[in-house]
Amino acid sequence: MPAEWEPHAGTWLAWPHNPETWPGHAIEEVETAYSAIVSGLIAGEAVHILVKDESARQRVERKLAAQILQSPGNIHFHLIPTNDSWIRDFGPNFIVRDTGSGKEIAMNKWGFNSWGKKYPWQLDDQSGDRISQALGLPTFHPGIVLEGGAIDVNGQGTCLTTDSCLLNPSRNGPVTREEMEQYLKNFLGVRQVIWLNAGLVGDDTDGHVDNLARFVSRDTIVCAVEENAADENYAGLQKLFSDLQGATGPDGRAFKVIPLPMPGPVIDDGVRLPASYANFYIGNRTLLLPTYNHENDDRVRQILQELFPSKIILPIPCTVLVAGLGGVHCLTQQQPA
């Protein structure tokens, strides 16, 4: 599995349509954030959008044409119905191999059961095979449940994940750490798995790593760190940072670990949401940064700009998105070039 910063052929999205995902918010608010995501990506890569039917395609096409000034030629619609929009978790992940004369691309179609059967998921689970059919790519079926937000790779043989999610019995029953590691090695091509133990208050995924720690180069990791000692997330994220500082790669060298401030408590209708800047998405030309109208928005932008000097850091207001318990990274899936 390539690192996210490696060149993309495109990015996959599933257009929002389920009002139950964002209670108390008009779906038009969510669509505005989606339009910003599409607008930020199409200058650098193709954007593939799942819509439930032809009527939805026409409506979304009109909406994007009205809001995006660039040519929409890089937008491709696929009539694939879904229960929800978190394609990072229910969609396939793409893998590559070097043949000597170029790269071959294939897909892994993992099982999906809505983060341990929390919500309806049958259409989401079926969408991966329909994407495979649309692309005509070789597809592997590992035969276990795995959500894309639960893993992060550096493209050089190392995978970050969490015990609380991958070993949760609500996914695959009583699977052992050793058994799960073998699946990751077999189907992602990694040689090493770094197991973390952390999670955010309000996160219904049981601790997806893409809210916690992310590779930004083969030897550098950014890690969410709460600076307010009175915050509910403080102790867990401090331990996470400490654990990562002790981690080493397959060559025995320590990773460089950079703290990424948190946006403080983000509350919606009295409920704390799993808001994190670590849920960014690395496109070909832009890095989509979730923002929360907090003073740390600009601090994080500067940190990531230094790490990705050639990319445009594009703020995506995410308060409405995270009301659905996910963010920019959860809504995207990269297809490597």
C-alpha positions as YAML, in Angstrom:
chain: A
units: angstrom
residues:
- id: 1
  name: MET
  ca: [0.00, 0.00, 0.00]
- id: 2
  name: PRO
  ca: [1.60, 3.29, -1.05]
- id: 3
  name: ALA
  ca: [1.89, 6.23, 1.33]
- id: 4
  name: GLU
  ca: [-0.83, 8.83, 0.93]
- id: 5
  name: TRP
  ca: [1.61, 11.48, -0.33]
- id: 6
  name: GLU
  ca: [2.68, 9.30, -3.27]
- id: 7
  name: PRO
  ca: [1.13, 10.36, -6.63]
- id: 8
  name: HIS
  ca: [-2.60, 9.74, -7.04]
- id: 9
  name: ALA
  ca: [-4.60, 8.91, -10.12]
- id: 10
  name: GLY
  ca: [-7.62, 10.16, -8.20]
- id: 11
  name: THR
  ca: [-9.59, 10.49, -4.99]
- id: 12
  name: TRP
  ca: [-12.87, 8.71, -4.22]
- id: 13
  name: LEU
  ca: [-15.79, 10.28, -2.34]
- id: 14
  name: ALA
  ca: [-19.36, 9.23, -1.56]
- id: 15
  name: TRP
  ca: [-21.74, 12.20, -1.81]
- id: 16
  name: PRO
  ca: [-23.68, 12.87, 1.42]
- id: 17
  name: HIS
  ca: [-27.34, 11.97, 1.37]
- id: 18
  name: ASN
  ca: [-28.25, 10.52, 4.77]
- id: 19
  name: PRO
  ca: [-29.64, 13.22, 7.10]
- id: 20
  name: GLU
  ca: [-29.40, 10.85, 10.07]
- id: 21
  name: THR
  ca: [-25.60, 11.07, 9.86]
- id: 22
  name: TRP
  ca: [-25.63, 14.78, 10.69]
- id: 23
  name: PRO
  ca: [-28.55, 15.25, 13.10]
- id: 24
  name: GLY
  ca: [-29.55, 18.85, 13.60]
- id: 25
  name: HIS
  ca: [-27.75, 19.98, 10.44]
- id: 26
  name: ALA
  ca: [-29.18, 20.57, 7.00]
- id: 27
  name: ILE
  ca: [-27.65, 18.30, 4.37]
- id: 28
  name: GLU
  ca: [-26.93, 21.47, 2.35]
- id: 29
  name: GLU
  ca: [-24.40, 22.51, 5.03]
- id: 30
  name: VAL
  ca: [-22.59, 19.22, 4.58]
- id: 31
  name: GLU
  ca: [-22.71, 19.53, 0.78]
- id: 32
  name: THR
  ca: [-21.00, 22.92, 1.00]
- id: 33
  name: ALA
  ca: [-18.08, 21.32, 2.83]
- id: 34
  name: TYR
  ca: [-17.99, 18.51, 0.24]
- id: 35
  name: SER
  ca: [-17.91, 21.03, -2.57]
- id: 36
  name: ALA
  ca: [-14.87, 22.65, -0.94]
- id: 37
  name: ILE
  ca: [-13.17, 19.24, -0.82]
- id: 38
  name: VAL
  ca: [-13.88, 18.59, -4.51]
- id: 39
  name: SER
  ca: [-12.78, 22.09, -5.48]
- id: 40
  name: GLY
  ca: [-9.52, 21.64, -3.60]
- id: 41
  name: LEU
  ca: [-8.67, 18.40, -5.38]
- id: 42
  name: ILE
  ca: [-9.72, 18.63, -9.03]
- id: 43
  name: ALA
  ca: [-6.83, 20.82, -10.17]
- id: 44
  name: GLY
  ca: [-4.43, 18.05, -9.19]
- id: 45
  name: GLU
  ca: [-6.25, 14.77, -9.76]
- id: 46
  name: ALA
  ca: [-9.45, 13.09, -10.85]
- id: 47
  name: VAL
  ca: [-12.29, 13.02, -8.34]
- id: 48
  name: HIS
  ca: [-14.63, 10.01, -8.33]
- id: 49
  name: ILE
  ca: [-17.98, 10.54, -6.62]
- id: 50
  name: LEU
  ca: [-20.47, 7.83, -5.66]
- id: 51
  name: VAL
  ca: [-24.12, 8.91, -5.95]
- id: 52
  name: LYS
  ca: [-27.18, 6.80, -5.31]
- id: 53
  name: ASP
  ca: [-28.94, 7.25, -8.68]
- id: 54
  name: GLU
  ca: [-29.15, 9.29, -11.88]
- id: 55
  name: SER
  ca: [-31.33, 11.97, -10.30]
- id: 56
  name: ALA
  ca: [-28.74, 12.49, -7.57]
- id: 57
  name: ARG
  ca: [-25.98, 12.67, -10.16]
- id: 58
  name: GLN
  ca: [-27.73, 15.44, -12.05]
- id: 59
  name: ARG
  ca: [-28.40, 17.42, -8.87]
- id: 60
  name: VAL
  ca: [-24.83, 17.10, -7.59]
- id: 61
  name: GLU
  ca: [-23.43, 17.96, -11.02]
- id: 62
  name: ARG
  ca: [-25.48, 21.17, -11.09]
- id: 63
  name: LYS
  ca: [-24.41, 22.06, -7.56]
- id: 64
  name: LEU
  ca: [-20.73, 21.57, -8.28]
- id: 65
  name: ALA
  ca: [-20.95, 23.45, -11.58]
- id: 66
  name: ALA
  ca: [-22.44, 26.41, -9.72]
- id: 67
  name: GLN
  ca: [-19.83, 26.40, -6.95]
- id: 68
  name: ILE
  ca: [-16.61, 25.34, -8.70]
- id: 69
  name: LEU
  ca: [-15.06, 27.72, -11.21]
- id: 70
  name: GLN
  ca: [-12.55, 25.23, -12.61]
- id: 71
  name: SER
  ca: [-13.47, 22.83, -15.39]
- id: 72
  name: PRO
  ca: [-15.47, 19.90, -13.98]
- id: 73
  name: GLY
  ca: [-13.84, 17.52, -16.48]
- id: 74
  name: ASN
  ca: [-11.90, 15.84, -13.71]
- id: 75
  name: ILE
  ca: [-15.09, 14.78, -11.89]
- id: 76
  name: HIS
  ca: [-16.41, 11.27, -12.54]
- id: 77
  name: PHE
  ca: [-19.74, 10.05, -11.16]
- id: 78
  name: HIS
  ca: [-20.53, 6.44, -10.32]
- id: 79
  name: LEU
  ca: [-24.09, 5.27, -9.66]
- id: 80
  name: ILE
  ca: [-23.30, 3.20, -6.58]
- id: 81
  name: PRO
  ca: [-25.73, 3.53, -3.66]
- id: 82
  name: THR
  ca: [-24.37, 3.68, -0.10]
- id: 83
  name: ASN
  ca: [-25.77, 3.91, 3.40]
- id: 84
  name: ASP
  ca: [-23.36, 6.66, 4.31]
- id: 85
  name: SER
  ca: [-20.40, 8.76, 3.17]
- id: 86
  name: TRP
  ca: [-17.35, 7.47, 5.07]
- id: 87
  name: ILE
  ca: [-15.67, 5.84, 2.07]
- id: 88
  name: ARG
  ca: [-12.30, 5.67, 3.82]
- id: 89
  name: ASP
  ca: [-13.78, 2.95, 5.99]
- id: 90
  name: PHE
  ca: [-16.12, 1.01, 3.70]
- id: 91
  name: GLY
  ca: [-14.38, 1.53, 0.36]
- id: 92
  name: PRO
  ca: [-11.51, -0.56, -0.99]
- id: 93
  name: ASN
  ca: [-7.90, 0.33, -0.45]
- id: 94
  name: PHE
  ca: [-5.51, 0.29, -3.38]
- id: 95
  name: ILE
  ca: [-2.18, -1.52, -3.57]
- id: 96
  name: VAL
  ca: [0.60, -1.51, -6.14]
- id: 97
  name: ARG
  ca: [3.52, -3.62, -7.30]
- id: 98
  name: ASP
  ca: [6.48, -2.73, -9.46]
- id: 99
  name: THR
  ca: [6.77, -4.98, -12.51]
- id: 100
  name: GLY
  ca: [10.07, -3.52, -13.68]
- id: 101
  name: SER
  ca: [8.38, -1.77, -16.59]
- id: 102
  name: GLY
  ca: [5.81, 0.09, -14.52]
- id: 103
  name: LYS
  ca: [3.29, -0.30, -11.72]
- id: 104
  name: GLU
  ca: [0.35, -2.66, -11.51]
- id: 105
  name: ILE
  ca: [-2.58, -1.62, -9.35]
- id: 106
  name: ALA
  ca: [-5.01, -3.85, -7.49]
- id: 107
  name: MET
  ca: [-7.55, -3.48, -4.69]
- id: 108
  name: ASN
  ca: [-8.34, -5.00, -1.33]
- id: 109
  name: LYS
  ca: [-12.06, -5.38, -0.65]
- id: 110
  name: TRP
  ca: [-12.21, -5.77, 3.13]
- id: 111
  name: GLY
  ca: [-15.39, -6.59, 4.98]
- id: 112
  name: PHE
  ca: [-17.28, -3.69, 6.57]
- id: 113
  name: ASN
  ca: [-19.85, -3.96, 9.37]
- id: 114
  name: SER
  ca: [-20.28, -0.30, 10.35]
- id: 115
  name: TRP
  ca: [-17.70, -0.10, 13.15]
- id: 116
  name: GLY
  ca: [-19.01, -3.18, 14.90]
- id: 117
  name: LYS
  ca: [-22.64, -3.19, 13.70]
- id: 118
  name: LYS
  ca: [-23.43, 0.27, 15.08]
- id: 119
  name: TYR
  ca: [-25.47, 1.47, 12.05]
- id: 120
  name: PRO
  ca: [-26.95, 0.03, 8.82]
- id: 121
  name: TRP
  ca: [-24.13, -0.99, 6.49]
- id: 122
  name: GLN
  ca: [-25.18, -3.46, 3.80]
- id: 123
  name: LEU
  ca: [-24.98, -1.00, 0.87]
- id: 124
  name: ASP
  ca: [-21.67, 0.38, 2.15]
- id: 125
  name: ASP
  ca: [-20.23, -3.11, 2.32]
- id: 126
  name: GLN
  ca: [-21.36, -3.88, -1.24]
- id: 127
  name: SER
  ca: [-19.93, -0.68, -2.71]
- id: 128
  name: GLY
  ca: [-16.34, -1.93, -2.76]
- id: 129
  name: ASP
  ca: [-17.15, -4.74, -5.19]
- id: 130
  name: ARG
  ca: [-19.06, -2.31, -7.38]
- id: 131
  name: ILE
  ca: [-16.05, 0.04, -7.46]
- id: 132
  name: SER
  ca: [-13.92, -2.96, -8.42]
- id: 133
  name: GLN
  ca: [-16.31, -3.76, -11.27]
- id: 134
  name: ALA
  ca: [-16.26, -0.13, -12.45]
- id: 135
  name: LEU
  ca: [-12.46, -0.03, -12.57]
- id: 136
  name: GLY
  ca: [-11.84, -3.60, -13.74]
- id: 137
  name: LEU
  ca: [-8.92, -3.98, -11.35]
- id: 138
  name: PRO
  ca: [-7.73, -7.24, -9.79]
- id: 139
  name: THR
  ca: [-9.36, -7.47, -6.36]
- id: 140
  name: PHE
  ca: [-8.37, -9.40, -3.26]
- id: 141
  name: HIS
  ca: [-10.91, -10.40, -0.61]
- id: 142
  name: PRO
  ca: [-9.03, -10.87, 2.69]
- id: 143
  name: GLY
  ca: [-12.17, -12.20, 4.37]
- id: 144
  name: ILE
  ca: [-12.01, -10.04, 7.49]
- id: 145
  name: VAL
  ca: [-13.45, -6.69, 8.59]
- id: 146
  name: LEU
  ca: [-11.04, -3.75, 8.36]
- id: 147
  name: GLU
  ca: [-11.80, -0.03, 8.14]
- id: 148
  name: GLY
  ca: [-9.43, 2.19, 6.19]
- id: 149
  name: GLY
  ca: [-9.28, 4.81, 8.94]
- id: 150
  name: ALA
  ca: [-7.86, 2.18, 11.28]
- id: 151
  name: ILE
  ca: [-4.53, 2.00, 9.43]
- id: 152
  name: ASP
  ca: [-1.86, 4.43, 8.23]
- id: 153
  name: VAL
  ca: [1.24, 3.41, 6.25]
- id: 154
  name: ASN
  ca: [4.50, 5.04, 5.20]
- id: 155
  name: GLY
  ca: [4.84, 3.08, 1.95]
- id: 156
  name: GLN
  ca: [8.12, 1.63, 3.24]
- id: 157
  name: GLY
  ca: [6.85, -1.33, 5.21]
- id: 158
  name: THR
  ca: [5.41, 0.16, 8.42]
- id: 159
  name: CYS
  ca: [1.76, 0.39, 9.47]
- id: 160
  name: LEU
  ca: [0.27, 2.32, 12.40]
- id: 161
  name: THR
  ca: [-2.90, 1.01, 14.03]
- id: 162
  name: THR
  ca: [-4.66, 0.60, 17.39]
- id: 163
  name: ASP
  ca: [-5.50, -2.42, 19.50]
- id: 164
  name: SER
  ca: [-8.87, -0.99, 20.48]
- id: 165
  name: CYS
  ca: [-10.12, -1.01, 16.89]
- id: 166
  name: LEU
  ca: [-8.42, -3.84, 15.02]
- id: 167
  name: LEU
  ca: [-8.67, -6.30, 17.87]
- id: 168
  name: ASN
  ca: [-12.19, -5.31, 18.88]
- id: 169
  name: PRO
  ca: [-14.33, -8.49, 18.97]
- id: 170
  name: SER
  ca: [-17.20, -6.61, 17.30]
- id: 171
  name: ARG
  ca: [-15.26, -6.80, 14.02]
- id: 172
  name: ASN
  ca: [-13.74, -10.25, 13.68]
- id: 173
  name: GLY
  ca: [-14.48, -12.06, 16.93]
- id: 174
  name: PRO
  ca: [-11.56, -13.32, 19.02]
- id: 175
  name: VAL
  ca: [-8.72, -12.53, 16.57]
- id: 176
  name: THR
  ca: [-5.21, -12.35, 18.06]
- id: 177
  name: ARG
  ca: [-2.69, -9.60, 17.48]
- id: 178
  name: GLU
  ca: [-0.42, -12.05, 15.68]
- id: 179
  name: GLU
  ca: [-3.22, -13.17, 13.36]
- id: 180
  name: MET
  ca: [-4.17, -9.59, 12.53]
- id: 181
  name: GLU
  ca: [-0.56, -8.66, 11.88]
- id: 182
  name: GLN
  ca: [-0.33, -11.47, 9.35]
- id: 183
  name: TYR
  ca: [-3.38, -10.16, 7.49]
- id: 184
  name: LEU
  ca: [-1.81, -6.69, 7.31]
- id: 185
  name: LYS
  ca: [1.49, -8.11, 6.10]
- id: 186
  name: ASN
  ca: [-0.19, -10.33, 3.51]
- id: 187
  name: PHE
  ca: [-2.59, -7.75, 2.06]
- id: 188
  name: LEU
  ca: [-0.84, -4.39, 2.61]
- id: 189
  name: GLY
  ca: [2.70, -5.56, 1.97]
- id: 190
  name: VAL
  ca: [3.97, -4.18, 5.27]
- id: 191
  name: ARG
  ca: [6.77, -5.75, 7.30]
- id: 192
  name: GLN
  ca: [6.07, -4.09, 10.63]
- id: 193
  name: VAL
  ca: [2.96, -3.05, 12.60]
- id: 194
  name: ILE
  ca: [3.17, -0.46, 15.36]
- id: 195
  name: TRP
  ca: [0.32, -1.06, 17.78]
- id: 196
  name: LEU
  ca: [-0.97, 2.00, 19.66]
- id: 197
  name: ASN
  ca: [-3.46, 2.27, 22.50]
- id: 198
  name: ALA
  ca: [-5.43, 5.52, 22.39]
- id: 199
  name: GLY
  ca: [-8.73, 7.05, 21.35]
- id: 200
  name: LEU
  ca: [-10.62, 10.33, 21.44]
- id: 201
  name: VAL
  ca: [-13.64, 11.13, 23.56]
- id: 202
  name: GLY
  ca: [-16.75, 10.87, 21.36]
- id: 203
  name: ASP
  ca: [-15.15, 8.61, 18.73]
- id: 204
  name: ASP
  ca: [-17.55, 5.84, 17.71]
- id: 205
  name: THR
  ca: [-14.88, 4.00, 15.67]
- id: 206
  name: ASP
  ca: [-13.23, 2.50, 18.77]
- id: 207
  name: GLY
  ca: [-10.04, 4.45, 18.11]
- id: 208
  name: HIS
  ca: [-9.21, 5.01, 14.44]
- id: 209
  name: VAL
  ca: [-5.57, 5.92, 14.05]
- id: 210
  name: ASP
  ca: [-6.27, 8.61, 11.43]
- id: 211
  name: ASN
  ca: [-7.58, 10.81, 14.26]
- id: 212
  name: LEU
  ca: [-4.46, 10.18, 16.34]
- id: 213
  name: ALA
  ca: [-1.19, 9.74, 14.45]
- id: 214
  name: ARG
  ca: [-0.23, 9.98, 10.78]
- id: 215
  name: PHE
  ca: [2.87, 9.39, 8.72]
- id: 216
  name: VAL
  ca: [4.00, 12.51, 6.86]
- id: 217
  name: SER
  ca: [7.19, 10.94, 5.48]
- id: 218
  name: ARG
  ca: [8.83, 7.54, 5.62]
- id: 219
  name: ASP
  ca: [10.45, 8.40, 8.98]
- id: 220
  name: THR
  ca: [8.25, 11.17, 10.41]
- id: 221
  name: ILE
  ca: [4.93, 10.92, 12.28]
- id: 222
  name: VAL
  ca: [2.64, 13.71, 13.45]
- id: 223
  name: CYS
  ca: [0.80, 12.91, 16.67]
- id: 224
  name: ALA
  ca: [-2.26, 14.58, 18.14]
- id: 225
  name: VAL
  ca: [-1.35, 16.10, 21.52]
- id: 226
  name: GLU
  ca: [-3.72, 17.84, 23.93]
- id: 227
  name: GLU
  ca: [-1.98, 20.70, 25.74]
- id: 228
  name: ASN
  ca: [-4.69, 21.40, 28.32]
- id: 229
  name: ALA
  ca: [-4.09, 19.13, 31.31]
- id: 230
  name: ALA
  ca: [-7.74, 19.47, 32.35]
- id: 231
  name: ASP
  ca: [-9.01, 18.09, 29.04]
- id: 232
  name: GLU
  ca: [-10.46, 14.56, 28.89]
- id: 233
  name: ASN
  ca: [-8.09, 13.63, 26.07]
- id: 234
  name: TYR
  ca: [-4.94, 14.90, 27.78]
- id: 235
  name: ALA
  ca: [-3.64, 11.76, 29.50]
- id: 236
  name: GLY
  ca: [-4.35, 9.37, 26.64]
- id: 237
  name: LEU
  ca: [-2.72, 11.57, 24.01]
- id: 238
  name: GLN
  ca: [0.31, 12.27, 26.20]
- id: 239
  name: LYS
  ca: [0.84, 8.52, 26.51]
- id: 240
  name: LEU
  ca: [0.36, 8.11, 22.76]
- id: 241
  name: PHE
  ca: [3.07, 10.70, 22.09]
- id: 242
  name: SER
  ca: [5.41, 8.98, 24.54]
- id: 243
  name: ASP
  ca: [4.77, 5.55, 23.01]
- id: 244
  name: LEU
  ca: [5.51, 6.82, 19.51]
- id: 245
  name: GLN
  ca: [8.75, 8.40, 20.65]
- id: 246
  name: GLY
  ca: [9.87, 4.91, 21.64]
- id: 247
  name: ALA
  ca: [8.88, 3.32, 18.33]
- id: 248
  name: THR
  ca: [11.45, 2.28, 15.75]
- id: 249
  name: GLY
  ca: [11.27, 1.24, 12.11]
- id: 250
  name: PRO
  ca: [12.39, -2.09, 10.64]
- id: 251
  name: ASP
  ca: [15.94, -0.73, 10.52]
- id: 252
  name: GLY
  ca: [15.91, -0.03, 14.27]
- id: 253
  name: ARG
  ca: [15.94, 3.75, 13.83]
- id: 254
  name: ALA
  ca: [13.55, 5.88, 15.86]
- id: 255
  name: PHE
  ca: [10.88, 7.85, 14.06]
- id: 256
  name: LYS
  ca: [10.77, 11.63, 14.30]
- id: 257
  name: VAL
  ca: [7.53, 12.46, 16.14]
- id: 258
  name: ILE
  ca: [6.02, 15.93, 15.80]
- id: 259
  name: PRO
  ca: [3.21, 17.04, 18.15]
- id: 260
  name: LEU
  ca: [0.05, 18.31, 16.46]
- id: 261
  name: PRO
  ca: [-2.09, 20.49, 18.76]
- id: 262
  name: MET
  ca: [-5.74, 19.66, 19.30]
- id: 263
  name: PRO
  ca: [-8.65, 22.04, 18.59]
- id: 264
  name: GLY
  ca: [-10.00, 21.81, 22.14]
- id: 265
  name: PRO
  ca: [-13.51, 20.54, 22.86]
- id: 266
  name: VAL
  ca: [-15.85, 20.78, 19.87]
- id: 267
  name: ILE
  ca: [-19.41, 20.46, 21.16]
- id: 268
  name: ASP
  ca: [-22.58, 19.92, 19.14]
- id: 269
  name: ASP
  ca: [-25.96, 19.78, 20.87]
- id: 270
  name: GLY
  ca: [-24.21, 19.11, 24.17]
- id: 271
  name: VAL
  ca: [-22.15, 16.21, 22.79]
- id: 272
  name: ARG
  ca: [-18.35, 16.21, 22.56]
- id: 273
  name: LEU
  ca: [-17.20, 15.37, 19.04]
- id: 274
  name: PRO
  ca: [-14.00, 13.55, 17.95]
- id: 275
  name: ALA
  ca: [-12.42, 16.65, 16.38]
- id: 276
  name: SER
  ca: [-8.76, 16.34, 15.42]
- id: 277
  name: TYR
  ca: [-6.37, 18.04, 13.03]
- id: 278
  name: ALA
  ca: [-4.76, 14.65, 12.35]
- id: 279
  name: ASN
  ca: [-7.72, 13.83, 10.09]
- id: 280
  name: PHE
  ca: [-6.17, 15.72, 7.15]
- id: 281
  name: TYR
  ca: [-5.96, 14.40, 3.58]
- id: 282
  name: ILE
  ca: [-2.89, 14.62, 1.35]
- id: 283
  name: GLY
  ca: [-3.80, 15.24, -2.29]
- id: 284
  name: ASN
  ca: [-1.49, 15.68, -5.27]
- id: 285
  name: ARG
  ca: [-1.41, 19.47, -5.11]
- id: 286
  name: THR
  ca: [-3.24, 20.28, -1.90]
- id: 287
  name: LEU
  ca: [-3.39, 19.10, 1.68]
- id: 288
  name: LEU
  ca: [-6.95, 19.36, 2.99]
- id: 289
  name: LEU
  ca: [-6.77, 20.53, 6.60]
- id: 290
  name: PRO
  ca: [-9.80, 20.23, 8.89]
- id: 291
  name: THR
  ca: [-10.37, 23.49, 10.76]
- id: 292
  name: TYR
  ca: [-12.64, 24.33, 13.68]
- id: 293
  name: ASN
  ca: [-12.56, 28.12, 14.06]
- id: 294
  name: HIS
  ca: [-9.95, 27.69, 16.81]
- id: 295
  name: GLU
  ca: [-6.70, 29.53, 17.44]
- id: 296
  name: ASN
  ca: [-4.78, 26.31, 16.72]
- id: 297
  name: ASP
  ca: [-6.09, 26.20, 13.14]
- id: 298
  name: ASP
  ca: [-3.27, 28.48, 12.01]
- id: 299
  name: ARG
  ca: [-0.62, 26.78, 14.17]
- id: 300
  name: VAL
  ca: [-1.37, 23.43, 12.58]
- id: 301
  name: ARG
  ca: [-1.45, 24.96, 9.10]
- id: 302
  name: GLN
  ca: [2.08, 26.27, 9.65]
- id: 303
  name: ILE
  ca: [3.32, 22.90, 10.97]
- id: 304
  name: LEU
  ca: [1.97, 21.04, 7.96]
- id: 305
  name: GLN
  ca: [3.17, 23.69, 5.49]
- id: 306
  name: GLU
  ca: [6.72, 23.15, 6.75]
- id: 307
  name: LEU
  ca: [6.31, 19.39, 6.32]
- id: 308
  name: PHE
  ca: [4.78, 19.74, 2.83]
- id: 309
  name: PRO
  ca: [6.34, 22.93, 1.41]
- id: 310
  name: SER
  ca: [5.26, 22.20, -2.18]
- id: 311
  name: LYS
  ca: [1.57, 21.71, -1.34]
- id: 312
  name: ILE
  ca: [-1.21, 24.23, -0.86]
- id: 313
  name: ILE
  ca: [-2.61, 23.83, 2.65]
- id: 314
  name: LEU
  ca: [-6.34, 24.26, 2.12]
- id: 315
  name: PRO
  ca: [-8.52, 24.79, 5.21]
- id: 316
  name: ILE
  ca: [-11.80, 22.84, 5.17]
- id: 317
  name: PRO
  ca: [-14.25, 24.03, 7.87]
- id: 318
  name: CYS
  ca: [-15.11, 20.77, 9.61]
- id: 319
  name: THR
  ca: [-17.38, 21.62, 12.52]
- id: 320
  name: VAL
  ca: [-20.39, 20.43, 10.55]
- id: 321
  name: LEU
  ca: [-18.59, 17.37, 9.17]
- id: 322
  name: VAL
  ca: [-17.39, 16.19, 12.57]
- id: 323
  name: ALA
  ca: [-20.97, 16.46, 13.82]
- id: 324
  name: GLY
  ca: [-21.34, 13.23, 11.84]
- id: 325
  name: LEU
  ca: [-18.41, 11.80, 13.86]
- id: 326
  name: GLY
  ca: [-15.90, 11.94, 11.01]
- id: 327
  name: GLY
  ca: [-13.71, 14.35, 9.07]
- id: 328
  name: VAL
  ca: [-11.93, 15.02, 5.80]
- id: 329
  name: HIS
  ca: [-9.76, 11.91, 5.83]
- id: 330
  name: CYS
  ca: [-12.73, 9.70, 6.67]
- id: 331
  name: LEU
  ca: [-14.53, 11.00, 3.58]
- id: 332
  name: THR
  ca: [-11.72, 10.36, 1.08]
- id: 333
  name: GLN
  ca: [-9.86, 7.38, -0.38]
- id: 334
  name: GLN
  ca: [-6.83, 7.73, -2.62]
- id: 335
  name: GLN
  ca: [-6.26, 5.73, -5.80]
- id: 336
  name: PRO
  ca: [-2.54, 5.62, -6.57]
- id: 337
  name: ALA
  ca: [-1.14, 6.53, -9.96]
...
